[in-house]
Structure formats: structure tokens, C-alpha cells
Amino acid sequence: MPVVFRESGLRYFFFSNEGTPREPPHIHVRGAEADAKIRLVPEIAVVDSYGFKPPELARILRVVLNNRQLLLDA
């Protein structure tokens, strides 16, 4: 699972061949005891989340928005 970057103790990563058929572009975010899956297209949205509080998810969504192209290129 390639890690695209780390920010504020969180790993932003993806699986290179996830799903059959392949899933739409998304990124996984993992913290100490929390996990989230964020869709990148057509709009950024939380697909699934476990352990993150709403303010943490809001911050994650801002980070994803600010780095969307980097994440899509990866």
C-alpha cells in the first residue's frame, strides 16, 4: 500500500489494485486507532469512517481537497 504523504500523524495511502471491478478513485487515511476512506471524484466525500471525530474528518477533508491532484496523480 503506497503512502502518498503523512500529515499530522495520519497516513494518506491507497491500494494499487482495489476491487473488482476497480473502485472509483479514493484515498485511505489511517491514524492510531482510526480509519477513513475518502472518495476523490466526482466530489470529495467520506465513504466510510471509523474512529475519527467530526472535527478530525473536517480537517482530513480539507487536507484531501488541498492535495486532490497529488492524490489523483499517485
VMD Tcl script that builds the backbone (N, CA, C; Angstrom):
set m [mol new atoms 222]
animate dup $m
set s [atomselect $m all]
$s set {name element resname resid chain x y z} {
  {N N MET 1 A 0.832 -1.167 0.000}
  {CA C MET 1 A 0.000 0.000 0.000}
  {C C MET 1 A 0.883 1.238 0.000}
  {N N PRO 2 A 0.975 1.905 -1.143}
  {CA C PRO 2 A 1.811 3.105 -1.244}
  {C C PRO 2 A 1.257 4.268 -0.406}
  {N N VAL 3 A 2.126 4.850 0.392}
  {CA C VAL 3 A 1.769 6.032 1.175}
  {C C VAL 3 A 2.091 7.253 0.323}
  {N N VAL 4 A 1.082 8.089 0.080}
  {CA C VAL 4 A 1.283 9.298 -0.729}
  {C C VAL 4 A 1.956 10.366 0.115}
  {N N PHE 5 A 1.455 10.580 1.339}
  {CA C PHE 5 A 2.103 11.502 2.269}
  {C C PHE 5 A 1.583 11.253 3.673}
  {N N ARG 6 A 2.262 11.879 4.625}
  {CA C ARG 6 A 1.855 11.841 6.031}
  {C C ARG 6 A 1.649 13.287 6.474}
  {N N GLU 7 A 0.628 13.464 7.296}
  {CA C GLU 7 A 0.329 14.809 7.774}
  {C C GLU 7 A -0.359 14.698 9.126}
  {N N SER 8 A 0.139 15.429 10.108}
  {CA C SER 8 A -0.440 15.456 11.463}
  {C C SER 8 A -0.639 14.059 12.043}
  {N N GLY 9 A 0.324 13.182 11.817}
  {CA C GLY 9 A 0.267 11.837 12.377}
  {C C GLY 9 A -0.636 10.867 11.617}
  {N N LEU 10 A -1.148 11.284 10.466}
  {CA C LEU 10 A -2.023 10.435 9.666}
  {C C LEU 10 A -1.321 10.010 8.379}
  {N N ARG 11 A -1.608 8.780 7.944}
  {CA C ARG 11 A -1.076 8.281 6.667}
  {C C ARG 11 A -2.175 8.368 5.619}
  {N N TYR 12 A -1.844 8.933 4.465}
  {CA C TYR 12 A -2.750 9.013 3.323}
  {C C TYR 12 A -2.197 8.037 2.290}
  {N N PHE 13 A -2.948 6.974 2.013}
  {CA C PHE 13 A -2.404 5.904 1.176}
  {C C PHE 13 A -3.500 5.288 0.305}
  {N N PHE 14 A -3.081 4.435 -0.617}
  {CA C PHE 14 A -4.029 3.737 -1.477}
  {C C PHE 14 A -3.551 2.317 -1.707}
  {N N PHE 15 A -4.450 1.488 -2.184}
  {CA C PHE 15 A -4.112 0.136 -2.612}
  {C C PHE 15 A -4.056 0.166 -4.124}
  {N N SER 16 A -3.026 -0.411 -4.718}
  {CA C SER 16 A -2.806 -0.259 -6.154}
  {C C SER 16 A -3.835 -0.968 -7.021}
  {N N ASN 17 A -4.474 -2.003 -6.531}
  {CA C ASN 17 A -5.443 -2.728 -7.352}
  {C C ASN 17 A -6.602 -3.156 -6.456}
  {N N GLU 18 A -7.451 -2.203 -6.131}
  {CA C GLU 18 A -8.504 -2.465 -5.151}
  {C C GLU 18 A -9.853 -2.644 -5.830}
  {N N GLY 19 A -10.426 -3.800 -5.626}
  {CA C GLY 19 A -11.781 -4.056 -6.078}
  {C C GLY 19 A -11.872 -4.638 -7.472}
  {N N THR 20 A -12.890 -5.453 -7.671}
  {CA C THR 20 A -13.205 -5.977 -8.991}
  {C C THR 20 A -14.706 -5.848 -9.160}
  {N N PRO 21 A -15.197 -4.965 -10.011}
  {CA C PRO 21 A -14.399 -4.057 -10.835}
  {C C PRO 21 A -13.715 -2.999 -9.973}
  {N N ARG 22 A -12.738 -2.341 -10.588}
  {CA C ARG 22 A -11.972 -1.344 -9.836}
  {C C ARG 22 A -12.869 -0.243 -9.300}
  {N N GLU 23 A -12.595 0.159 -8.085}
  {CA C GLU 23 A -13.381 1.203 -7.435}
  {C C GLU 23 A -12.999 2.571 -7.989}
  {N N PRO 24 A -13.909 3.547 -7.883}
  {CA C PRO 24 A -13.563 4.921 -8.285}
  {C C PRO 24 A -12.398 5.426 -7.431}
  {N N PRO 25 A -11.661 6.422 -7.922}
  {CA C PRO 25 A -10.512 6.951 -7.170}
  {C C PRO 25 A -10.894 7.387 -5.752}
  {N N HIS 26 A -10.105 6.916 -4.806}
  {CA C HIS 26 A -10.306 7.263 -3.403}
  {C C HIS 26 A -8.974 7.110 -2.675}
  {N N ILE 27 A -8.940 7.608 -1.450}
  {CA C ILE 27 A -7.735 7.539 -0.626}
  {C C ILE 27 A -8.126 7.013 0.756}
  {N N HIS 28 A -7.246 6.264 1.359}
  {CA C HIS 28 A -7.446 5.790 2.722}
  {C C HIS 28 A -6.621 6.668 3.647}
  {N N VAL 29 A -7.162 6.944 4.818}
  {CA C VAL 29 A -6.468 7.745 5.824}
  {C C VAL 29 A -6.492 6.940 7.110}
  {N N ARG 30 A -5.327 6.756 7.695}
  {CA C ARG 30 A -5.244 5.958 8.917}
  {C C ARG 30 A -4.490 6.725 9.990}
  {N N GLY 31 A -5.079 6.715 11.175}
  {CA C GLY 31 A -4.445 7.277 12.361}
  {C C GLY 31 A -4.170 6.157 13.336}
  {N N ALA 32 A -3.876 6.495 14.568}
  {CA C ALA 32 A -3.524 5.496 15.580}
  {C C ALA 32 A -4.612 4.436 15.721}
  {N N GLU 33 A -5.835 4.853 15.915}
  {CA C GLU 33 A -6.935 3.898 16.066}
  {C C GLU 33 A -8.148 4.352 15.277}
  {N N ALA 34 A -7.892 4.928 14.107}
  {CA C ALA 34 A -8.982 5.435 13.276}
  {C C ALA 34 A -8.650 5.189 11.812}
  {N N ASP 35 A -9.695 5.087 11.023}
  {CA C ASP 35 A -9.569 4.771 9.608}
  {C C ASP 35 A -10.665 5.501 8.844}
  {N N ALA 36 A -10.344 5.969 7.643}
  {CA C ALA 36 A -11.366 6.580 6.795}
  {C C ALA 36 A -11.043 6.285 5.337}
  {N N LYS 37 A -12.075 6.268 4.538}
  {CA C LYS 37 A -11.953 6.109 3.093}
  {C C LYS 37 A -12.642 7.327 2.490}
  {N N ILE 38 A -11.895 8.091 1.671}
  {CA C ILE 38 A -12.384 9.340 1.120}
  {C C ILE 38 A -12.424 9.248 -0.408}
  {N N ARG 39 A -13.595 9.470 -0.973}
  {CA C ARG 39 A -13.750 9.478 -2.434}
  {C C ARG 39 A -13.158 10.770 -2.992}
  {N N LEU 40 A -12.480 10.664 -4.137}
  {CA C LEU 40 A -11.837 11.820 -4.750}
  {C C LEU 40 A -12.627 12.387 -5.928}
  {N N VAL 41 A -13.421 11.561 -6.603}
  {CA C VAL 41 A -14.225 12.011 -7.742}
  {C C VAL 41 A -15.604 11.388 -7.669}
  {N N PRO 42 A -16.657 12.000 -8.160}
  {CA C PRO 42 A -16.644 13.326 -8.776}
  {C C PRO 42 A -16.494 14.452 -7.758}
  {N N GLU 43 A -16.899 14.180 -6.514}
  {CA C GLU 43 A -16.703 15.146 -5.429}
  {C C GLU 43 A -16.011 14.451 -4.266}
  {N N ILE 44 A -15.281 15.215 -3.498}
  {CA C ILE 44 A -14.631 14.665 -2.307}
  {C C ILE 44 A -15.714 14.384 -1.268}
  {N N ALA 45 A -15.711 13.146 -0.765}
  {CA C ALA 45 A -16.722 12.760 0.224}
  {C C ALA 45 A -16.213 11.589 1.052}
  {N N VAL 46 A -16.700 11.507 2.273}
  {CA C VAL 46 A -16.364 10.387 3.150}
  {C C VAL 46 A -17.194 9.178 2.714}
  {N N VAL 47 A -16.509 8.086 2.370}
  {CA C VAL 47 A -17.177 6.840 2.013}
  {C C VAL 47 A -17.431 6.022 3.276}
  {N N ASP 48 A -16.429 5.978 4.121}
  {CA C ASP 48 A -16.516 5.185 5.348}
  {C C ASP 48 A -15.542 5.779 6.364}
  {N N SER 49 A -15.898 5.687 7.623}
  {CA C SER 49 A -15.014 6.218 8.660}
  {C C SER 49 A -15.244 5.458 9.956}
  {N N TYR 50 A -14.151 5.206 10.649}
  {CA C TYR 50 A -14.213 4.557 11.950}
  {C C TYR 50 A -13.196 5.224 12.868}
  {N N GLY 51 A -13.655 5.788 13.957}
  {CA C GLY 51 A -12.760 6.304 14.978}
  {C C GLY 51 A -12.410 7.774 14.881}
  {N N PHE 52 A -12.682 8.420 13.746}
  {CA C PHE 52 A -12.412 9.850 13.636}
  {C C PHE 52 A -13.623 10.633 14.129}
  {N N LYS 53 A -13.367 11.691 14.890}
  {CA C LYS 53 A -14.427 12.585 15.334}
  {C C LYS 53 A -14.737 13.572 14.212}
  {N N PRO 54 A -15.931 14.166 14.203}
  {CA C PRO 54 A -16.298 15.096 13.133}
  {C C PRO 54 A -15.271 16.205 12.857}
  {N N PRO 55 A -14.692 16.850 13.881}
  {CA C PRO 55 A -13.683 17.876 13.567}
  {C C PRO 55 A -12.449 17.293 12.864}
  {N N GLU 56 A -12.070 16.071 13.229}
  {CA C GLU 56 A -10.931 15.423 12.578}
  {C C GLU 56 A -11.262 15.113 11.117}
  {N N LEU 57 A -12.473 14.636 10.862}
  {CA C LEU 57 A -12.880 14.360 9.481}
  {C C LEU 57 A -12.922 15.643 8.663}
  {N N ALA 58 A -13.383 16.719 9.252}
  {CA C ALA 58 A -13.409 18.005 8.544}
  {C C ALA 58 A -11.991 18.425 8.162}
  {N N ARG 59 A -11.042 18.238 9.061}
  {CA C ARG 59 A -9.639 18.579 8.765}
  {C C ARG 59 A -9.094 17.684 7.669}
  {N N ILE 60 A -9.409 16.392 7.735}
  {CA C ILE 60 A -8.968 15.443 6.708}
  {C C ILE 60 A -9.523 15.839 5.348}
  {N N LEU 61 A -10.793 16.222 5.298}
  {CA C LEU 61 A -11.392 16.629 4.026}
  {C C LEU 61 A -10.710 17.874 3.470}
  {N N ARG 62 A -10.318 18.808 4.329}
  {CA C ARG 62 A -9.584 19.993 3.861}
  {C C ARG 62 A -8.225 19.598 3.294}
  {N N VAL 63 A -7.528 18.690 3.981}
  {CA C VAL 63 A -6.221 18.225 3.500}
  {C C VAL 63 A -6.378 17.529 2.151}
  {N N VAL 64 A -7.398 16.684 2.025}
  {CA C VAL 64 A -7.625 15.986 0.758}
  {C C VAL 64 A -7.958 16.992 -0.341}
  {N N LEU 65 A -8.801 17.959 -0.050}
  {CA C LEU 65 A -9.140 18.977 -1.047}
  {C C LEU 65 A -7.897 19.735 -1.496}
  {N N ASN 66 A -7.054 20.122 -0.564}
  {CA C ASN 66 A -5.843 20.875 -0.893}
  {C C ASN 66 A -4.804 20.048 -1.637}
  {N N ASN 67 A -4.906 18.721 -1.561}
  {CA C ASN 67 A -3.925 17.831 -2.198}
  {C C ASN 67 A -4.575 16.887 -3.209}
  {N N ARG 68 A -5.763 17.227 -3.659}
  {CA C ARG 68 A -6.537 16.342 -4.539}
  {C C ARG 68 A -5.762 15.903 -5.772}
  {N N GLN 69 A -5.132 16.834 -6.460}
  {CA C GLN 69 A -4.423 16.476 -7.685}
  {C C GLN 69 A -3.221 15.555 -7.394}
  {N N LEU 70 A -2.506 15.836 -6.341}
  {CA C LEU 70 A -1.396 14.970 -5.930}
  {C C LEU 70 A -1.906 13.554 -5.669}
  {N N LEU 71 A -3.021 13.446 -4.969}
  {CA C LEU 71 A -3.597 12.131 -4.654}
  {C C LEU 71 A -4.065 11.407 -5.916}
  {N N LEU 72 A -4.702 12.128 -6.833}
  {CA C LEU 72 A -5.147 11.527 -8.084}
  {C C LEU 72 A -3.952 11.087 -8.945}
  {N N ASP 73 A -2.909 11.889 -8.973}
  {CA C ASP 73 A -1.711 11.545 -9.764}
  {C C ASP 73 A -1.033 10.295 -9.211}
  {N N ALA 74 A -1.080 10.130 -7.891}
  {CA C ALA 74 A -0.438 8.970 -7.271}
  {C C ALA 74 A -1.165 7.707 -7.666}
}
mol reanalyze $m
mol bondsrecalc $m
mol representation Tube
mol addrep $m
